[in-house]
Amino acid sequence: DQVTTSLELLRNAGIKIWMLTGDKMETAICIAKSSGLFSKTDSVHVFGHVRDRTEAHNELNALRKKNDVSLVISGASLNICLQYYEAEVAELVCSCKAVVSCRCSPEQKAQIVNLLKKYRHPLRVAAIGDGGNDVSMIQAAHAGIGIDANEGKQASLAADFSITQFSHICRLLLVHGRFCYKRSCALSQFVMHRGLIISTMQAIFSCVFYFASVSLYQGVLMVAYSTAYTMLPVFSLVVDRDVTAQNALTYPELYKELGKGRSLSYKTFCIWVMISIYQGSIIMYGALYAFDEDFIHIVSISFSALIITELVMVAMTVHTWHWAMLMAQALSLSLYGASLVIFDRYFDRQFVLSSEFIVKTTAITLISCMPLYVIKFLRRRFSPPSYAKVN
């Protein structure tokens, strides 16, 4: 099952690995060393057998004095420690390189998972098991992973994810887990951007016209904006990937960077809010003051610039083009182009077919998008992200 290689990859990805087993201590230590959970150079601290609060206090103090060690503790000793020093135990064991808990009952395995969830928030716990004794632990974890092995299917049926061998955990976490996280971050930011930019435009429009109860875009345009015109390109980001699957496995440090929260944080939220306000302001003020005074022309120019800006922003975010992305962009542009001609109630057909409309819309779109492209280009040139260095 390539257990040793898999554990090394997970460790390089910044994932701490614990082994909870019902085996006796000697057997558990042998398995930990043979599998690579404990390396030959690791300092292993064997937690003594404790029977009361005083002994538990002494053993915890002895563990506190040691740095960068791997811990071996029995289920009985752990149970005594948790009765009196629950928070301290959570802090100390999480500072260890690796933890082996032997003679654990199924209830104790679930108790350890719940302990980490309680005291180590916002860290996430994944539990991996292959037998019926692991079901309660798997169900208690944030992500339960069951191995469909010879011991039965109880674990795989109770888990969130099912694999056939332990080595598959690396691809599940380092490839699929990382891709899903990055895609979810990009998608959530674009959904926010898509709504905030049009809200900014409506706010500016209302201020300019002294807060008159007039909507900038009618209901059909608003519904079409969120569905036919921008939905497919935005949601096509779910097939984007910044690195290949092979590179994600070869460089597990890429997964480690996810813990820093750079893909989705208060900082990225503020950046996207400022981008939305900037682009919404440029589009609205450009259509109002720089180019036209006819209301139907203002709607045509601003709405067209809005749609194209959203599509350009999606294109600027894409790392690896997929045929679904190209189809989504082409289909959205085609639908909007047809709408300009068909919906003569909202657009002046003669005006939208003129070169004047094309020039004005293009100018506003360039002003709203070009500075962001230049900033992105300079950042990738002088301070490239890790995935760019790998590629």
Secondary structure, 3 states (H helix, E strand, C coil): CCHHHHHHHHHHCCCCEEEECCCCHHHHHHHHHHHCCCCCCCCEEECCCCCCHHHHHHHHHHHHCCCCCEEEEEHHHHHHHHHHCHHHHHHHHHCCCEEEEECCCHHHHHHHHHHHHHHCCCCCCEEEECCHHHHHHHHHCCEEEEECECCECHHHHHCCEEECCCCHHHHHHHHHHHHHHHHHHHHHHHHHHHHHHHHHHHHHHHHHCCCCCCCCCCHHHHHHHHHHHCHHHHHHHHHCCCCCHHHHHHCCHHHHHHHHCCCCCHHHHHHHHHHHHHHHHHHHHHHHHHHCCCHHHHHHHHHHHHHHHHHHHHHHHCCCCCHHHHHHHHHHHHHHHHHHHHCCCCCCHHHHCCHHHHHHHHHHHHHHHHHHHHHHHHHHHHCCCHHHHHC
